[in-house]
Amino acid sequence: MIGTDGTLGPSEEARMKVLLVNGSPHTEGCTYTALREVEGRLNVEGIATEYFQIGTKPVYGCIACHSCNNSDYCALTEDRCNDLIKMAEQSDGFIFGSPVYYSGPNGALCAILDRAFYAGGRAFFQKPGAVVVSCRRGGATAAFDRLNKYLMISQMPVVSSQYWNIIHGNSPEETRQDLEGLQIMRTLGKNMAWLLKSLANSPRPEQEPWIGTNFIR
Ligand SMILES: Cc1cc2nc3c(=O)[nH]c(=O)nc-3n(C[C@H](O)[C@H](O)[C@H](O)COP(=O)(O)O)c2cc1C
């Protein structure tokens, strides 16, 4: 994997890894079908992949305790948020997938990402990422925009495709019939691999000390 200084020897390229986060409770549903298509292209390009499945167990929302100001992990330890942070630490890039629920991402995914990015943001910082969303019919761009906010506040180069990363279907069988959606996913995988390889050995930009203002002071 790429070091925190952005360095990676050319022979290590094949060891770069993308974490595929499936935010759907259906571990092999429509979102997964889209992620698999991205994964196939990543693997062809020599990039390793790993899944984080959100599953069906309860996920806590952030309780704004700010314990993570003094830690790299979330103080709520009864769900898998800290597992996600630890997997992110070992990953060079990310694809976040979600079904569309009422024109937004799945609530459980937002709950875990609020905490993973707030507590463990350094595990995602400046690493390439992309979002894919799966819907039956509508609301996909709103969900897509919402999830991209996590990436953009973390200075993650956002990987794009030939269209917004949306796939349509209410079942995996229907999803596989969205041929354009599947092609968008393959193009995304190819572009993610291209960006990862291009960024290997490229030093990351230095950061200015943060200037935090609340508009009034
Ligand atoms: C609670 C809920 C809300 C949904 N809201 C929408 C919606 O706003 N727009 C839409 O097109 N599909 C909606 N759907 C359908 C799913 O987004 C769609 O079936 C998706 O592809 C399922 O992906 P999955 O199999 O990975 O869970 C909703 C499904 C559920 C369970």
The ligand as an ORCA input file, in Angstrom:
! r2SCAN-3c Opt
* xyz 0 1
  C     -36.691      2.115      2.711
  C     -36.450      2.109      1.233
  C     -36.536      3.298      0.539
  C     -36.303      3.307     -0.846
  N     -36.349      4.510     -1.503
  C     -36.107      4.540     -2.828
  C     -36.082      5.784     -3.535
  O     -36.256      6.870     -2.983
  N     -35.868      5.737     -4.873
  C     -35.685      4.561     -5.547
  O     -35.521      4.594     -6.752
  N     -35.629      3.370     -4.895
  C     -35.852      3.341     -3.561
  N     -35.781      2.141     -2.893
  C     -35.373      0.928     -3.631
  C     -33.868      0.647     -3.516
  O     -33.095      1.818     -3.578
  C     -33.393     -0.262     -4.639
  O     -34.155     -1.425     -4.674
  C     -31.922     -0.595     -4.505
  O     -31.432     -0.987     -5.752
  C     -31.685     -1.723     -3.501
  O     -30.302     -1.988     -3.399
  P     -29.744     -3.197     -2.497
  O     -30.258     -4.468     -3.085
  O     -28.260     -3.103     -2.587
  O     -30.234     -2.971     -1.112
  C     -36.001      2.111     -1.517
  C     -35.922      0.901     -0.797
  C     -36.151      0.904      0.557
  C     -36.037     -0.394      1.331
*
